[in-house]
Amino acid sequence: MKLCRYGPLGQEKPALVDTEGDLRDLSSIVHDIGPEVLVPAGLGQLAQLEPDTLPLLSGTPRMGACVAHVGKFVCIGLNYRDHADETGAKYPEEPVIFMKATSAIIGPNDTVVIPRDSHKTDWEVELGVVIGAHAKYVSEAEALEYVAGYCVVNDLSEREFQMERGGQWDKGKGCDTFGPLGRIS
């Protein structure tokens, strides 16, 4: 099941992508694709639907971020060797964890705003893991029980702000519009 949100910025509606790749409106079933829908019971309800019974959307509406009301946007840095090699960084002994502001979240085709005085804006495509149930101190064996789905994330960075100006990575990673999200699969 592939979930997405469509419509004008700030007025997105929920949809699913049917087996033909067409968008089907979910707004008569759920208010939005947010925390209340991404829990196991909500996803179970959506899995029971017959997509061809839902209204077919026409045209090519703007695609919004695939999930609404994000509480945390947690990221793992230097998460593969090629990228560490490319940047000249040492392989981390523990995961490099940083946060992006939720104001970084935009739709997959929305306009990215490059910060003033940016000289080294960069991007990477990442696999986003959408956590659908409250999780704390979850064992590795139980981890996938909390995953609602996956999405594409365009992880934008301003490398000078991030690496050359001292302090936290957040100043180069968490800029507004620096986290476009695709649909949930």
Long-range contacts (C-beta under 8 A, 24 or more apart in sequence): 1-43, 1-46, 1-47, 1-185, 2-183, 2-184, 2-185, 3-33, 3-46, 3-66, 3-149, 3-183, 3-184, 4-33, 4-63, 4-64, 4-66, 4-182, 4-183, 4-184, 5-32, 5-33, 5-63, 5-64, 5-65, 5-66, 5-67, 5-68, 5-107, 6-57, 6-61, 6-62, 6-63, 6-64, 7-61, 7-62, 7-64, 8-62, 9-62, 9-64, 9-107, 9-110, 12-64, 12-65, 12-68, 15-57, 16-46, 16-49, 16-51, 16-54, 17-183, 18-51, 18-52, 19-51, 22-56, 22-57, 23-56, 23-57, 23-61, 24-51, 24-52, 24-54, 24-55, 24-56, 24-57, 25-54, 25-55, 25-56, 25-57, 26-54, 28-54, 28-55, 29-54, 32-68, 32-69, 33-66, 33-67, 33-68, 33-184, 34-67, 34-68, 34-69, 35-69, 35-71, 35-132, 38-67, 38-130, 38-131, 38-132, 38-133, 38-148, 38-149, 39-132, 39-133, 39-148, 40-132, 40-133, 40-145, 42-132, 43-132, 43-148, 43-149, 62-107, 62-109, 62-110, 63-107, 63-108, 63-109, 63-182, 63-183, 64-107, 65-105, 65-106, 65-107, 65-108, 65-180, 65-181, 66-130, 66-151, 66-181, 66-182, 66-183, 66-184, 67-130, 67-151, 67-181, 67-184, 70-102, 70-105, 71-102, 72-99, 72-102, 73-99, 73-100, 73-101, 73-102, 73-104, 73-105, 73-179, 74-99, 75-99, 75-100, 75-126, 75-155, 75-173, 77-169, 83-124, 96-169, 98-168, 98-169, 98-170, 98-173, 98-174, 99-170, 99-174, 100-155, 100-170, 100-173, 100-174, 100-178, 100-179, 101-170, 101-174, 101-175, 101-176, 103-176, 103-177, 104-156, 104-173, 104-174, 104-175, 104-176, 104-177, 104-178, 104-179, 105-179, 105-180, 105-181, 106-177, 106-179, 106-180, 106-181, 107-180, 107-181, 108-152, 108-154, 108-180, 108-181, 108-182, 108-183, 109-180, 110-177, 110-180, 111-177, 112-156, 112-177, 112-178, 112-180, 113-175, 113-176, 113-177, 114-158, 115-158, 115-161, 115-175, 118-158, 118-160, 118-161, 119-160, 120-158, 120-159, 120-160, 121-156, 121-157, 121-158, 121-159, 122-156, 122-157, 122-158, 122-159, 123-154, 123-155, 123-156, 123-157, 124-154, 124-155, 124-157, 125-152, 125-153, 125-154, 125-155, 126-152, 126-153, 126-154, 126-155, 127-152, 127-153, 128-152, 128-153, 128-181, 128-182, 130-184, 148-184, 149-184, 149-185, 150-184, 150-185, 151-181, 151-182, 151-183, 151-184, 151-185, 152-181, 152-182, 152-183, 153-179, 153-180, 153-181, 153-182, 154-179, 154-180, 155-179, 156-180
